[in-house]
Amino acid sequence: NRSGRAMAGLSMGGMMTQHVVFAHPELFANAGIFSGGLVISDGERDFGDVLLNRDKFAETFDLLFASCGESEGMLNPIKESAEKIRNAGNPVETFFTEGGHEWKGWRRSLKKDID
């Protein structure tokens, strides 16, 4: 039973979280991507079949969370991906905090209340 199982990571660990969770939906229901991007398609892999499909998304995720610092280069790409995912009718929680690619921001992200 995958219910409640989560994986989260910081920076490259956040990107690996996305790759592992999306490749193994039978194991994980929750993903936390901290400063690791929120990639729909990267030329190597395409996660559009999960992220942009209502039924598949609902089957895959209880929670998808992405965060980063407001001065990170990934800020706009994460916001754009989150908007596309939401426009497809899928809930994705995002949190953007002051600062950059650093521990302070990741700690703030961990403390973020999720509805």
N, C-alpha and C positions, 0 to 999 in steps of 0.2 A: 504494500500500500504506500503510495507516494505522498499521500496527504500530509501536509506539515513539513515535508522535507524541503530544505532550503540550501542554497549555495549562494555565497556572496564573495566579492573580491574587490581589491583596490588596484587601480591602474591596470597593468597588464593582467592582473588577477581578475579584474572586472571583465575584461574581454574574454578571458578563458572561462569565466563563469557563464557568460552568454553562450559560448561555443559548447560547453559541456551540458548545460541545462537544456538547450535547444536540441542537442543531439540525443538526449536521454530523457524525454518527457515521461517515460514510465517510472523514472526514479525521483524526479524533482517536480514540485508544484510551485516553487517560489524562487525568484532570482533577484539578487541585489547587485547592481552594477555601479560601482563607485569610481568615477573618473576613468572608466574603461570604455566609454562610448556606448551608444545604443544603436547598433548597426543593423539596418534592414538588409542591405546587400553590400558586400565589400569587394566584389570581383572574384573572390575566392569561394565565398559561400553566400547563399541567398536565403535569408530567413523570412522573406515575404510570405511564404506559404503558411507560416505560423502567425506572424505579427499582423498581417493584413487580412486575415480570414477569421471572421467572428467565431465560427464553430470550433475551428482548430485552436484558436487562442483560448477559448473557454475550457476546452478539454485539457489544455496544457498548463495554464496558470491559475493559481489562486492569487498570486501577487507578482507583479513585475515592477521593480523599483530601480530608477536610475538617478544619479546625482553627480554634480561636479561643482567646482568653484566658478564664480562669475568671471574670473580673469583667465580661465583656462581656454585654450584654443578649441576644445571640444564642446564648449557651451552651445554655440549655434547649431552644430550638427546634431547634438543630443536633442535640443529643442525642436528642430525640424523633424527628426525621426519620431519623437513623441507625438508631435502634431499629426503626422501621417498615420500613426497607429491609432490615435484617438479618432481621427476622421474616418477610419475603417470601422469604428464602433467598439474599439477595444480599450479597456482601462489600463493606463500605465501611470504609476505614481512617479512624480519627479520632484526633485528638491535642488534648488540652486542657492548657494551660500557665498558669502564674501570670501575673497581670497583665491588662491590658485590650487595647484596640484600638491596638496599638503595635508598633514595629519589633522590640523585644526578643522578643516572642512569635512574631512571624513568622519571625525568625531561628531560634528554637528549633524551630519547625515544620519549617523547611527541613532541619534536622539530624536530624529524626526518622528512625530506621531503620524501614524497611518490610520486613516478612517476605516 
